[in-house]
């Protein structure tokens, strides 16, 4: 595996965008969405809206939680280079539109990216100056409990996500791309840590 930020051909794309990016990623059930929304609320930071081919869940809003599109449209955008990163997760496609990053840079604002580990590694390799935070559940048992409480997956799917979570954590640590690793065993403490890191980065951006 290429060391993070050492692939010169890719890392060279960072033209000031990276300093405006805060990547929060981790496996399903780690609490990414809850943490990002609270950090966004406290600091007034926008959260990027990813595009996905997965079905919309109850309570989700198109264009707010995700941009829900078909697979043909998604792959057309991939071919056009419209995603800064994209990945297939559990048979569904997810991608971060590159124009959102450019808009944040041009406006001089920081942008929160709530994405999976594959996407986080891709972002950090492309934009080495991005702040990348790996969010983890306190233990496998806690992660399993969170997935069960979420109620959006059948038991078999939850087990598959738990196995995937272990794989993602291993991938993240081997890639050595993340600037910080936070165990989300206390929501308020986790949010405060992320807020402090973002505020420090703001003074450097």
N, C-alpha and C positions, 0 to 999 in steps of 0.2 A: 504493500500500500504506500502511495506517495505521502511523504511527510507534509503536514498541513502548511500551506503557504510556500512550499519549496518548488512547486511546479511553476517555473517562471513564465511559461507561455500563458498560463491561466491567470496567475496572480497579477500579471501585468495589466489586467483589465481595470484594476482599481484606480479610478481617476477622481478621487475625492469622495466617492459614494460611500465607501466602507466606514468612514468616520461617523456617518449618520445612521448606521444600522445597529440595532440591538436584536440579536437572534436568541430566542428562547425555544429550546427544543428538548425533546425527551420522549420516552415511550408513552403509549396510550395509558391513561389513568394517572399520569404523574401530576396533573393539575395545571397544565400549560395554559388552557383557556381562562381558568379562574384567575391565575396569577397575572396573566397579561392584561386582562380587563381591569383588574384593580390597579396595576401599575399605570395603565393608560388613564384611568380616572384621576389618579392622584397627581400625575405629571402633565396631563393634557396631551399625551402623545398619541398619534394615530397608529392603528394596527393595520398592517397590510392585509388585503383580502385575497386569499389564494383562490385559484380556480380548481375545480375538482369534477370528476365524473361520477362520484358516488351520489346516491339518492339523498335528497334533503331529509333531515330528521325533523320530527315534530318540534316546533318552536324556533326553527332556524329560518332566517330571512335571506333570500337571494340577494347578493350584492353587499351584504353586511357580514354574515358569518362566512360565507363562501360565495363564489360565483359558480353556479351549478350549470355545467355545459355537457354536451354529448362527447363521446370518445372521438368521433370524426373531427369535430371542431377543435378539441384539445390537441389532437395530433397535427392538425393544420397549423395551429399556433406554434407548436414545437418546431415544425419545419420552417416557419417564418422567423424563428429566433426570438419569440416574444416572451419566453420564460427565462429568468436568470437561473432558475433551478427547477427541476421537476423530477418526480419519482413515482414509481408504482408501489402502492402499499395495500396489501390485502386485495389485490386485483383491481384496485381503483387508482386513477391517476390524479396527482396533485401537483400544482405548479405555482410559482410566484412570478407575477407579471413584472417584467423589467422596468416598465414605465413608472411604476409606483416608486421604485428606488430613485430613479432620476428626478422625479418630482420632489421627493423629500430633500435631495441634495440642493436642487435649484431654489427651494424655499428656505434652505438653511435650517430644516427641521430634522429631528431624529425620528426614526420609524421603527416600530416594533414588528418583528417577524416571528410569528408563532408557527413553527414548522417541525416536521419530523427530523430524526437524526440524519438520515440521508441528505435531506435538503440543507440542514445546518452545516454539514461537512462541505457540501458543494459551495455554499455561500462563503464560508470562511476561506476556502481555497481560492475562490474568485476575488473576494474582497478581504484580504488578510487583516485590514484595519478594523473590521467589524468587531463588535463586542459579542462574543458567543457564550451563552450560559446553558449548561446542561442541567435540566430539572429531573430529579428522581423521586420516586416514592420511597418511604423509609425502609420497606422490606417487601419481598415478594408477596407475603400474606396481605399486606396493606394494599398493594397494587391489585391483587385478586379481589379484595373486598370492594375497592373503588369501582372496578369494572362491573362487579355484580350489582352495586347500588345504582350505577348509571342506567342500567336496564335497557341499553340499546343493542346488546348482543345476546345471542343464545349462549347457553353454557359452553357448547363446543367452540363457538367463536371466541368467547372470553378466554378459554384455555389457549387457543391459538395466539391470541394477542399477548398473553402472558409469556408464552415461549418466544414470541417475536421481541418482546420487551427485553428479555435477557440478551438476545442477539444484538439488539440496537445498542444496549449499554456497552457491550464488549466492542462493537464497532466504533463507538464514539471514543472510547478510551484508547483504542489502538491508533485511531486517526490523530490523536493528540491535537485536536483543533479547538477545543473549548477552553476559554479563558477562566471559567469557574464552573464548579460542580456544586449544586445546592440540593440537599435532601429536603424535600418538602414535607416535613413532619409537623410543621406548625405554619399555617397559612400566613398569619400576620408577620411572623418572623421572616418567612420566605419573601413576602412582598417587600418588607423593609430592606432586606439585603439587595434585592434587585433594584429597588428605588435608589439606594445609595450608590450602586455601581453605575446606574444610568446618569445620576447627577454628577458623578466624578467624570464620566465620559463626556458629558455635556460641556464641561469646562475645557475639554481638550479638543472638541470638534471644531 
